[in-house]
Amino acid sequence: GGRRGVFFFFLSSCGATEVLVQWSARAVMLNFRELLSPRKLPFLVENNPTIASEVLRRLVAQKEGSEQYLEALLNMNMSLRSMEVVNTLTSSLPPDFIHTYISNCIRSCETVNDRYMQNRLVRLVCVFLQGLITNEIINVDDLFIEVQAFCIEFSRIREAAELFRLVKIRLKTSG
């Protein structure tokens, strides 16, 4: 009701959003097996990526049982929200997961039939990859062939051309 809305407005206006996220994540972690099966993870990612990120961060830190949740994240449809979650977790995730996720993102862009949606997804993936490269989360050498082919395939999109230039620059400076 109204009181609860006022309470949450008060908390968020006081900068307590982080407290709510921490509390929610802690509550989910206490009963995460009942509340959040790997099958339900995509729903949480799409509807509340902040809490999904915090829950996944805690699951990955525990290691035990996190594989099923990471697999669910890999198997869900690529979206802005899923990239947002992966991007927030990059320092906690195993490199092979990040590489597989990137490959899935690239494949998703290649299989979209709607041109407008495809252009939008390509832009998102390019910005995502630029951030990973710039922040040195991924090594360009490890994904060069796949990223280069992606950039060439979508060279009509400005962000893909920019990503290609960034990859070339990084290769020159690392080589």
Contacts in CASP RR format, 6 or more apart in sequence:
PFRMAT RR
TARGET T0000
AUTHOR 0000-0000-0000
METHOD contacts of the structure
MODEL  1
GGRRGVFFFFLSSCGATEVLVQWSARAVMLNFRELLSPRKLPFLVENNPT
IASEVLRRLVAQKEGSEQYLEALLNMNMSLRSMEVVNTLTSSLPPDFIHT
YISNCIRSCETVNDRYMQNRLVRLVCVFLQGLITNEIINVDDLFIEVQAF
CIEFSRIREAAELFRLVKIRLKTSG
8 20 0 8 1.000
11 17 0 8 1.000
11 19 0 8 1.000
11 20 0 8 1.000
12 20 0 8 1.000
21 50 0 8 1.000
21 51 0 8 1.000
21 54 0 8 1.000
22 54 0 8 1.000
24 51 0 8 1.000
24 54 0 8 1.000
25 51 0 8 1.000
25 54 0 8 1.000
25 55 0 8 1.000
25 58 0 8 1.000
28 35 0 8 1.000
28 36 0 8 1.000
28 51 0 8 1.000
28 55 0 8 1.000
29 55 0 8 1.000
29 58 0 8 1.000
29 59 0 8 1.000
32 55 0 8 1.000
32 59 0 8 1.000
36 44 0 8 1.000
36 55 0 8 1.000
38 68 0 8 1.000
38 69 0 8 1.000
38 71 0 8 1.000
38 72 0 8 1.000
39 72 0 8 1.000
41 52 0 8 1.000
41 56 0 8 1.000
41 69 0 8 1.000
41 72 0 8 1.000
41 73 0 8 1.000
41 76 0 8 1.000
42 72 0 8 1.000
42 73 0 8 1.000
42 76 0 8 1.000
42 77 0 8 1.000
42 82 0 8 1.000
44 51 0 8 1.000
44 52 0 8 1.000
44 55 0 8 1.000
45 52 0 8 1.000
45 73 0 8 1.000
45 76 0 8 1.000
45 79 0 8 1.000
45 81 0 8 1.000
45 82 0 8 1.000
45 85 0 8 1.000
46 79 0 8 1.000
46 81 0 8 1.000
46 82 0 8 1.000
49 81 0 8 1.000
49 82 0 8 1.000
49 84 0 8 1.000
49 85 0 8 1.000
49 88 0 8 1.000
52 85 0 8 1.000
53 84 0 8 1.000
53 85 0 8 1.000
53 88 0 8 1.000
53 89 0 8 1.000
56 66 0 8 1.000
56 69 0 8 1.000
56 70 0 8 1.000
56 73 0 8 1.000
56 85 0 8 1.000
56 89 0 8 1.000
56 92 0 8 1.000
57 88 0 8 1.000
57 89 0 8 1.000
57 92 0 8 1.000
59 65 0 8 1.000
59 66 0 8 1.000
59 69 0 8 1.000
60 66 0 8 1.000
60 70 0 8 1.000
60 89 0 8 1.000
60 92 0 8 1.000
60 93 0 8 1.000
61 92 0 8 1.000
70 93 0 8 1.000
70 97 0 8 1.000
73 82 0 8 1.000
73 85 0 8 1.000
73 86 0 8 1.000
73 101 0 8 1.000
74 97 0 8 1.000
74 100 0 8 1.000
74 101 0 8 1.000
74 104 0 8 1.000
76 82 0 8 1.000
77 108 0 8 1.000
78 104 0 8 1.000
78 105 0 8 1.000
78 108 0 8 1.000
78 109 0 8 1.000
78 121 0 8 1.000
78 125 0 8 1.000
80 124 0 8 1.000
83 105 0 8 1.000
83 124 0 8 1.000
83 125 0 8 1.000
83 128 0 8 1.000
86 93 0 8 1.000
86 98 0 8 1.000
86 101 0 8 1.000
87 128 0 8 1.000
87 131 0 8 1.000
87 132 0 8 1.000
90 98 0 8 1.000
90 132 0 8 1.000
90 135 0 8 1.000
90 137 0 8 1.000
91 137 0 8 1.000
95 138 0 8 1.000
95 142 0 8 1.000
98 132 0 8 1.000
98 137 0 8 1.000
98 138 0 8 1.000
99 138 0 8 1.000
99 142 0 8 1.000
99 143 0 8 1.000
102 129 0 8 1.000
102 132 0 8 1.000
102 138 0 8 1.000
102 143 0 8 1.000
102 146 0 8 1.000
102 147 0 8 1.000
103 146 0 8 1.000
105 121 0 8 1.000
105 125 0 8 1.000
105 128 0 8 1.000
106 125 0 8 1.000
106 146 0 8 1.000
106 147 0 8 1.000
106 150 0 8 1.000
108 121 0 8 1.000
108 125 0 8 1.000
109 118 0 8 1.000
109 121 0 8 1.000
109 122 0 8 1.000
109 125 0 8 1.000
109 150 0 8 1.000
109 154 0 8 1.000
110 153 0 8 1.000
112 118 0 8 1.000
112 121 0 8 1.000
119 157 0 8 1.000
122 154 0 8 1.000
122 157 0 8 1.000
122 159 0 8 1.000
122 160 0 8 1.000
123 157 0 8 1.000
123 159 0 8 1.000
125 150 0 8 1.000
126 154 0 8 1.000
126 157 0 8 1.000
126 159 0 8 1.000
126 160 0 8 1.000
126 162 0 8 1.000
126 163 0 8 1.000
127 159 0 8 1.000
129 138 0 8 1.000
129 147 0 8 1.000
129 163 0 8 1.000
130 159 0 8 1.000
130 162 0 8 1.000
130 163 0 8 1.000
130 166 0 8 1.000
131 137 0 8 1.000
132 138 0 8 1.000
133 140 0 8 1.000
133 166 0 8 1.000
133 167 0 8 1.000
133 170 0 8 1.000
134 166 0 8 1.000
139 174 0 8 1.000
140 147 0 8 1.000
140 167 0 8 1.000
140 170 0 8 1.000
140 171 0 8 1.000
140 174 0 8 1.000
141 171 0 8 1.000
141 174 0 8 1.000
144 167 0 8 1.000
144 171 0 8 1.000
147 163 0 8 1.000
147 167 0 8 1.000
148 164 0 8 1.000
148 167 0 8 1.000
150 160 0 8 1.000
151 160 0 8 1.000
151 161 0 8 1.000
151 163 0 8 1.000
151 164 0 8 1.000
151 167 0 8 1.000
152 164 0 8 1.000
153 160 0 8 1.000
154 160 0 8 1.000
155 161 0 8 1.000
155 164 0 8 1.000
END
